[in-house]
């Protein structure tokens, strides 16, 4: 007879609700009948150890949590800067919580690695604050990043900026899923990115579930957080009135599309969308970034811009295809700089391949293959 798990029924309900699952959806994932899930949560019967372990796996909680007397307090380990018209969002999803924790775990390893290498602090981290001039921050970012926009389109500009940021010592991580689980997609409506300001190992994370044309603005917004020494979860919303978010939005807008140049080239017309492509080519950004700048400067209403952004996001989702190169995706998810550090430690024997695989989300036997793709 299978051993029963003497767990707290209240924790079963907590885990299911935390994962946003109905009793029916959870029953399908176990799989058992819905009536069985109802009985377990009511305390009328108990699951077996195997069933309880499956419950924990499906709801993405540590198995031991189900034996606690009460649900643990769960808070975002980074400041939550996401507000819309002054209102705080609902509690964070398990996907956001787990993504932030995974990134912070990688950062903790990388900080220890840098200290072992006796690396110096990065002088640009926190060099400014929200009282600084937006123009001064933009000028310093351009000076440090040293990206030439000549002949570049938006995609290449984004790739160059990411490479430049990583060369400076900033880890840029991009993903639209939690870890390597393609069934756990990140919600762009919940957050667009986050920044971890640290003098040794600053990190920028971009939610790549967002439309590619929107990621460039998010990248610069999060880099601005590093320059002012501000960590936090961002939604990059025009309706966010938090001081640091307003400031970082302003920096991103001025960095990508300087106000003085924009105002001399913007053409007032009944159909403002017609001129986006021309301006996008001039500033080497996407039409969406131009629309955002026009809205920020009052040439297009926020409602019009919002409709345009939603159209772009929906179009991206319709043409999005699963798959692609696993190793290329791993490089984006982990940051190339971080990946190379982990691989170097693994190849030297100072880090077990097993531990390197866990950090990178790559099978230990595939570490060398992954290293070869990074060298290409």
Secondary structure, 3 states (H helix, E strand, C coil): CCCECCCCHHHHHHHHHHCCCCHHHHHHHHCCCHHHHHHHHHCCCCCEHHHHHHHHHHHCCCHHHHHCCCCCCCCCCCCECCEECCEECCCCCHHHHHHHHHHHHHHHHHHHHHHHCCCCCCCCCCCCCCCCCHHHHHHHHHHHHCCCCCCCCHHHHHHHHHHHHHHHCCEEEEECEECCEEEEECCCCCCCEEEECCCCCCEEEEECCCCHHHHHHHHHHHHHHHHCCCCEEECCCCCCCCHHHHHHHHHHHHHHCCHHHHHHHCCCCCCHHHHHHHHHHHHCCCHHHHHHHHHHCCCCCHHHHHHHHHHHHHHHHHHCCCCCCHHHHHHHHHCHHHHHHHHHHHHHCCCCHHHHHHHHCCCHHHHHHHHHHHHC
